[in-house]
């Protein structure tokens, strides 16, 4: 019975790992104020009007005669006083000569669900990059054109006060106003381009290393629990250090030798952390249980709770299930270890193959398309990799359960109970 539950739980967590943004960033990925564009991070929080009930206001002429007031904000819907026809948009316009409720029309869909964020370049010789945020509603304007709004946000590191917007008259139409600003909120806060190029340039090395780590976890993850815990902490430290340096310090033109130097230092530091962590088996197993619970929380969000469309739901689910399995690891030590090492092992092993062979779609792209209701299916290669992960995960569980059975209860529990 326990073996069957073990396999079922592992498959659930594994399914979560293949439908959430764990590895790689897409050219377009957005959560609230945070946007990832072309492996570059942006945070539009400074553009949001601070204070309850506050929002930006612009005046523009529509049809050459009527003056319209445009109210808008970023990251969250306008306050209730600017809700229009039971819709809570991020931008709305109304005729200044009439009552708001009678003349209002939303320029975005409910809570900005139609948001399209991209990086654009100007036509000038300098080709200055800027963030373009476009919204298109279902309200028909002229012909086949619908009402909408576009924002152009240019980087100006010195402008940190409340942003000042102007209308781009050359691009604006009666159906779609275009507003622009130069502000610190349009400047990148991180860049992963150099890191991904470094990994791709050495895909064979990283692919083989990933396969070795995965194979070890699949077969010997529970049997040699101390080295397993040390290895997991080592990989975590390396990933954090590489991410931190490449995102916040190193430019896209970083030389390869710099990447290898940082990688070498991070491996040494990760080895030290892993060595001491391997001495704390009880804590290590709690961490493994927590990650299994996080996977279940993410799975439930992707299957059911994504309709709520709020990031806090994800954190609550991950926290509840993570803490629950952390506690269960005290009573179900062997099975929690087998579950987690099999999941990690299958992902690392197959992902290593994908690094070298290609054909594995970006997880952030998958998540973003499902979130924006633009999901159109997966390529055949993706399902082949998923099938490989499922098979590897199941084999890992079966093999580790077989090893555990041959060892006997006393020997398998000794390491944990001696701590």
N, C-alpha and C positions, 0 to 999 in steps of 0.2 A: 504493500500500500504506500509506504513512504517513498519507495522508488518511483512509483507512478506519479505521485504528487511532485516529486523532485523534477521529473522530466517535464511535466505540465508547466510548472512555475518557470523553468528555464526557457521553455518555448515562448511563454508570454513576455518575459523580459527581453528575450532576443528579438521578438517582433517589434518591440518598442525601439530597440536600438537601430532597426533598419528603417524607421520612419520619422526619425527626429534628427535635428541638426547636430550631429556629433562631430563630423569631420568635414573640413573644407567649407568655404564660403562661396556663395554664388555672386554673380555680377550685380544682382539686385536682391536685397533681403532687408525687410523692415520690421521693427517691433516698436510701436509707439514713436518716441523721439529718435530712436537709434536706427541708423541706416547703414548698410554695407553696400558700397557701389564700387565695382571693379577692384575688389579686395581692399578697399579703403573705407575707414570708419568715419561716420559723421554723427554728431549729436545736435539736433535742432532745438533742444530745450531752451537755449538763450533767446530763441525767437518767440517763445510763448509769452503772451501778455500775463504778467503776474498779478495775482489778486483774484478773489472770488467775484465772478460776474464780469470780469474784464475781457476785452477783446479789441482787435485792431479795427479801425474804421477808415474807409476810403470813399471819396465822392467821384462819380464818373458820369458822363453823358451817354445816354442810350438813344439811338435813333436820331441823334443830332438835336434833340429837343429836351427830353425828360432827363431830370437829374436823379440818379439812383445812388443810394447809400449801400456800400458793400461792407459787411461785417465778417471777419474771419479770425481764425486762430490756428495754432499748430498743436499737434500731439493729442488734443482732446476736443470733443465736440463743444460747440458754443453753449452758453448757459440757456436755461429753459426759456428765458424771455426772448431768445432769438431762435427758438424752435419754429419750424415752418411746416404747417400741414402734417403734424404728427411725425416729422422727421427731425432728428438732431444732427444737423450737418456741421462741417468745419468751416463752411463759408455760405453766406446767404446775402441776397440783395433785395432791396425794396424801393419803391418809388417814394421820393421824399414828400410828394404832394398828397399822398394817400396814407391811410392807416397801414401799419406794418402787416397786420394779419390779413388784410385784403389784397396787398400787392406783393407780398414776399414770394420769392422762389429760391429754392436751394440750389447752390452751385456745386455741391458735393452730395454723394449719397449718405445714408445714415452712418454717422460716426466715421465718415471718410473711407468707407470700405472700397471705394473705387480708386483709391490713391495709386498713382503710378510715379515712382521716383526714379530718376536717371541722371547720369552725368552728361552734360553737353559742353560743346566748345563754341566760342564766339567766332565770327567770321573774320575777325581782325588778324593782323599778322602775328600777334602774340598768341592767338588761339587760347584765350583765357578759359579755364574750365569753371563751370558753375553747376549747382544742383538745380534741376528742374522738377517741380512737383506739379503734376497735372491731375485734375479731377474731371470726370465726365458723368453727368447724371442721365437719367432716363427721360427727362423732360425735353420734348422736341422744340427746337427753336425755328430754324429756317431750313426747308427742304429736308435733307437727311442729317442735318447738324443738330446736335443736342447742346443744351446749356452746360457750362462747365467753368473752370477757372484754372489758371496756371500761375505758379510762383517761380521766379528766377532768383536764386540766392547765390551771390558772389562772396568770395572770401575777403574779409578785411579784418586782420588780426587786431588792429587798433580800435575798431568800433565795437565796444562791449556794452554800450548803453542800450536803451530801448531802440529796436530797429526802426528805421524810417523807410517806408515803402513809397514808391512812385509807380505810376502806370506806364507801361511800355506801350505807348500809343501806336507805334509802328506795327505791333503784333496783335493788339487788342481788337476784338470785334464786338458787335452787339451781343453775340451769343457767349463769348468767352473773353472776360477781362484778363489781362496779363500784368501782374505786378512784380516788381523787382526790388531787391535791397542788397546793399553791401554791408556785411556784418560778420562778426567773429563766429556766429553760428553756422556760417557756410564753410568754415575751414575744417579740414580733416583733423581728427583726433587720434588716428592710428592708421597703420598701413600693413597689410599682410602680403602684399605682392612679392616682396623680396623673399619671404619665408617660403611661399609656395613654389617660387622659381628654384629656390635652393633644393627643396625636396624633389621636385620634378627632374632637376638636372642630375640628381643622384638617386633616381627611382629604383635602380637595381639594388643598391646598398640598403636603402631604407626598406625596400620590399622584402629582401632576404631576412633582414633583422626582424621585421614584423612577423614573418612566417615562423622564425625560430622561437620568438616569444610566444606566439600563439600555440605552436605545437607543444611546447613545454607545459603551458597552462592546461591544455586539453588533456594531456596524459598524466602529468606528475604534479599538477597544481595543488591537490590536497595532500598527496603523499609527502611531499617536501614543502610543507606549509611555510616554514620560515624563509627559505629562499624565494618562495612565491610572493610573500608579503614584501620582502626586500625589493624584488624585481618590480612590483607594482608601484611602490613608492619611488623607485629610481625613474621609471618611465614618466610618472606624474611630474617629478621635479624637472626632468629634462624638457617636457612639453611646456611647463609653466615658464621656465627661464627663456626658452627659445621664443615663445609667444611674446613674452614681455619685452625682450630686446628688439625683436623685429617689428613689433607693432608701434612701440613708443620711442625708439631711439634710432634705429638703423634705417637709412633711406632705401629706395627701391634699387639703387645702383650699387648696393653693398657687394664687395668682392667676395668670391667663394671662400677664400682663406679665412675671412672673418667669421663666416658661418661655421666652418670646421673648428675654429678656435673656441667659439662660444659653445658649440656642441661638446667639445672635449671637456671644457671646464664644467659644463652642466652635468655630464656623465660622472665626473669625479664627485661633485657635490651630491648628485643623486645617489651615488653609491654609498656615500657616508650616511645620508639620511636613511637609505634603505637598510644599511647594516644595523643601525640602532633601532629602526622600526621592526626589524625581524626579531628583535629580542622581546618585543611586546606583542606576543601572539594574540592575546585576548583583545587588545585594541585593534590589531590588524583585522581580525575576524569581524569585529563590530563594523569596521569601515567597509569590508566586503558586503556585509549584510545591508549596510546603508545604501550602497550602490545598486544592489539588487532591488531594493525598495524604490529607489529613484527611477529605475527602469519601468517598474510596474506603474508608478504614478504618471510617467510620461505616456505609457501605453494607454491608460484610461483617458488621459486628456485627448490623445489623438483619435480615440475611438468614440468617445461620448462627450466630454466636457469642452471640446474645442468650439462648440456652438455658443458657449458663453463669451468666447473671444476676449478673454482678459488674462494677462500674463500672471496675475496673482493666483489664479486657479492652478496653474502649472506648479508654482512654488508650494502651494498648500498640499497638493497631491504628492509631490516628491517628498515633502517634509514628513507627512503622516506615514506613508508607506516606508520611507527610509528609516524612520525611528522605530516603526513596528518590527521590521526585519532585523534591525540592530539588536533589539531586545530578544527576538527569537533566536538570534545567533548564540545566546547563552545556553539555550536548551536544545538547539538543533544544529550544533556546530558543524558536523561532517556534511550535512546536506546543503547548508548555506554555502560552505566552501566549494563543494562540487558544482553547485548552480553557478556561482560567480566565476569560478575559474573556467568553466566550460563556455560560458557566454563570452568572456574576455578572450579566451583562446580561439574560439571560432571566428570572432570578429577580426582579431589581429592576423590570423592565418589567412583568411580569404581576402582581407584588405591588402595584405602584402602581395598576394597574387595580382590583385586589381591594380596596384601601383605600377607593376611591371607590364601587365597586359593591357590595361586601360579598359574602358567600357563601363565603368561604375559611375553612375550619375551622382552629381553633387547633392549631399543630404540637405543642405540649406535650400537648394533649388526645389527639391521635392516638397519640403515643409512649406515654403513660401507659396508654391503653386496651389497646394491644397488649401492653405489659409485664404488665398484670394479667389477660390473657386475657378481656377484656370487649369486644374489638373487634367491632363489628357492621356494619361497612361505612361507606362514605363517601357523602355527598350528591352528587347529579349535578353540582352547581356545582363541587365540588372537582375532579372528573375533567375538567371543562371547562377549569379553570385549569391543571391538570397538562398536558393536551394542548396548551394554548397555550404553556406553558413549553418543552415538547419541540420544538414547531414553531419557536419563536423561537430556541432553542438551536441546532437544526440549521441554520436559515437563517443565523444569525450565523457558524457555522463555515464554511459554504459561501461566504458573502460574503467573509469574511476570507481564506480560502484562495485565492479568486479574485483578491483585491487583492494578496496575496503573490505569486501567479504572475505577475501583470502587472508587478510591480516588478522581478522578477528576483532571483536569489540574492544578488548582491553588495550591492545596496541594502538588502535586508531584514536582512542580518547586520551592516551597518556600525555601527549605533547600539550594539549590544551589544558588538562587538569593540573599539570605540574606548574603552570604559570601562576 
